[in-house]
Amino acid sequence: MLDVYFEKMIVFHKKHNAVKTLLSHPYSHPYDSDLVIANDNNLVVGIDTKHNIRDYFYHNLVNFGLYVVSNRIFDKYFKEPKNRF
């Protein structure tokens, strides 16, 4: 069973005017998982794939697979064409 404070995710999402928010968490075996790279403001700045050789310090933070997505995410794909015939 999940114990997720989804309301907190929505508040965080709105506070940061985000297009997409993902839930991340520590994992028992991060060495064989893709890692989320976040900055000091908890904003995702990258993903470190499990196929990289990690010979450096990394935080144990993986994507949980739960998202809050703004409908603005579609703006990039469904813009009105510049020229109409």
C-alpha positions as CSV (number, residue, x, y, z in Angstrom):
1,M,0.0,0.0,0.0
2,L,1.1,3.5,-0.7
3,D,1.3,6.3,1.9
4,V,1.8,9.3,-0.3
5,Y,0.8,12.9,0.6
6,F,-0.4,13.7,-2.9
7,E,-1.7,17.1,-1.7
8,K,1.9,18.1,-0.7
9,M,3.0,17.2,-4.2
10,I,0.3,19.4,-5.8
11,V,1.3,22.3,-3.4
12,F,4.9,21.9,-4.4
13,H,4.0,21.7,-8.1
14,K,2.0,24.9,-8.0
15,K,4.5,26.8,-5.8
16,H,7.2,26.2,-8.3
17,N,4.9,26.8,-11.3
18,A,6.1,23.4,-12.6
19,V,5.2,21.7,-15.8
20,K,5.9,18.3,-14.4
21,T,6.6,17.1,-10.8
22,L,7.9,13.7,-9.9
23,L,8.0,11.8,-6.6
24,S,11.4,10.5,-5.7
25,H,12.6,8.4,-2.8
26,P,15.7,6.7,-1.4
27,Y,16.1,3.1,-2.6
28,S,17.8,0.0,-1.1
29,H,19.9,-0.6,-4.2
30,P,20.6,2.6,-6.1
31,Y,23.6,1.1,-7.8
32,D,21.4,-0.7,-10.4
33,S,18.8,2.1,-10.8
34,D,18.5,5.3,-12.6
35,L,19.1,8.2,-10.2
36,V,17.4,11.5,-10.0
37,I,19.7,14.5,-9.8
38,A,18.2,17.4,-8.0
39,N,19.5,20.9,-7.1
40,D,19.3,22.6,-3.7
41,N,15.8,23.7,-4.5
42,N,14.6,20.1,-5.1
43,L,14.3,20.8,-8.8
44,V,15.3,17.9,-11.1
45,V,18.4,18.9,-13.2
46,G,19.1,15.5,-14.6
47,I,18.9,11.7,-14.6
48,D,21.9,9.5,-14.1
49,T,21.2,6.2,-15.9
50,K,22.1,3.0,-14.2
51,H,24.4,2.2,-17.2
52,N,26.8,5.0,-16.2
53,I,30.0,4.0,-14.3
54,R,29.6,5.8,-11.0
55,D,33.0,6.3,-9.6
56,Y,31.9,9.4,-7.7
57,F,29.6,10.2,-4.8
58,Y,25.9,10.2,-5.6
59,H,22.7,10.7,-3.7
60,N,20.4,7.8,-3.3
61,L,17.3,9.2,-5.0
62,V,15.2,7.3,-7.5
63,N,12.1,8.1,-9.4
64,F,9.0,6.6,-7.8
65,G,6.9,6.9,-11.0
66,L,4.2,9.2,-9.6
67,Y,3.8,12.5,-11.4
68,V,1.8,15.7,-11.3
69,V,1.6,17.2,-14.8
70,S,0.3,20.6,-15.9
71,N,-1.7,20.8,-19.1
72,R,1.0,23.3,-20.2
73,I,3.1,20.2,-21.1
74,F,1.1,20.0,-24.3
75,D,1.9,23.6,-25.4
76,K,5.1,22.4,-27.0
77,Y,3.3,19.8,-29.1
78,F,0.0,21.5,-29.9
79,K,0.9,25.0,-31.0
80,E,-1.2,26.7,-33.7
81,P,0.6,26.5,-37.0
82,K,2.3,29.8,-38.0
83,N,1.0,29.7,-41.5
84,R,-2.5,28.6,-42.4
85,F,-3.6,28.0,-45.9
